[in-house]
Every structure is written in C-alpha cells, then in structure tokens.
C-alpha cells in the first residue's frame, strides 16, 4: 500500500479502516491479528514485530504463521515494527534482543 499500513476492524460484519499509518518496515500483506494468542511467558518468542497498539496496550509479533500478543506494559523499551526480536519474560517484564539474520540463513517468519 505504498509504504502505508491500514488498520482495520470488523464492525457488524463489515471491515472499516480505522487509520492509515506508515508501514515502518513491515512487509506488505494481510495480517489477521484477531487470531493472535497471548504470549506464553515461559517460552522465548522470536519473530517480527508487526504492530503496536498503544490504545489497547498490545505488541503483536509474527512467529511463522502464528501471531502472538504481548502486554505493552511489560516492556521497558518498546520494540520497533519491522524488526525481528527475541522476547523473553522474567518476573512479568520482557527482555528484548534484536535478532540479526545473515544472508543464506533460513528463518521462517
């Protein structure tokens, strides 16, 4: 969408665009974030940050074909959309590390 991201919601069975913002490094596509599940805090979560919803206090992460949602209040520093990160939890706080991908390395996101 020309470097733009459409944020849409379903209202009475009809999709409505709530806002249009910069895509900030997120690849073009349709991301069904309503399918996102809460993060399992006992596991490491590696994947691309797709969307940050400050109104709902949620960080959405894509891991393979799955979507994970993290509570924004658990972050000391908010990750950037379009970046691949490893999110670990300790005492209800996140520890976020950016993952660098080398050419030829195969990581399914």
N, C-alpha and C positions, 0 to 999 in steps of 0.2 A: 504494500500500500504506500509506495513512495516514501519509505522511511517512517511511516506513521503506524501507530497501533490503535486499533479501535477497541474500546472496552464496551462490551455489550452484555445485557441481561435479558432474561425472559420475563416479560410482563404479560400475564394472561395468555400464554401460548404464542406470543409474538416477540421476536427479538428487537430490542430497541438499543440504539447506540447511546451510551451514557456520556462518553467523552472520547476525544481523539488526542493522543499524546505521541511524543517521539518514541520510536521503537527501541532506541538505545542499545543496539547490538543484538536484539532478539531476531532470529531468523523468521522470514515470512511464513505464515501458516495459521491454521486454526488450532487454538489451544483450549480444550474443553476443561477449564479449571473447576467447573462444578463437580467434576469427578475426583477432585483432589481429596486425599485422605490425610488425617493428622499424622505428623511425624512420629515415628517410634523413637523415643528418646534414648533407648538402649542401644540403638544402632547408629553407625555413621551413614550420612546421606550425601552421596556425591551426585551432582548434576548441575544443570544450567538454571540460573535464576531467571524466571520467565516474567514475573510480575510482582510488584509490591503494592499492596492495597493499604494505604495508611488510614483510610476511613474504617476499614474492618480489622486493622492491625494484623495483617497476614502477609507472609512472604511465600510465594509459590515457586516451587522448584520442580524441574522436569528430570526424571530419572528413568531412562529408557522410554517406555510407553506409559509410564505412570507419573502422576502428579502428586506432589507432597506439599502440604501446607504447614508452615511454621509460624508460631506466635511471634509477631514483630517485637513484642516487649521483652523477649528473651535475648535480643541482640544488643550488644554494647555498641557495635558499629554495623550499620545496615549495609548488606552486600549490594553490589551493582547489578542491574539487569544485564543479561547477555554474558555474564561471567560464569564459568564453571567452578563450583566451590564444593568443598567437603565441609559439612556441618555436623559437629559432634555436640552432644549435650553433657553438661556436668553441673549438678546442683541447680537444675532448671535454668541454666544460662548456656548460650551457644558459644562454641569456639569454631570460628570460620577460617578455613585456609583455602586460598585460591589454588586451583589445580591447573598446572600448565600441561598442555598437550604438545608433544613433539611430532614433527612430520613423520608419517608412517605408523604412528601409534594408533591402535584401534580401540576407541572408547565409544560404546553405544550409548547415545543420549536420546 
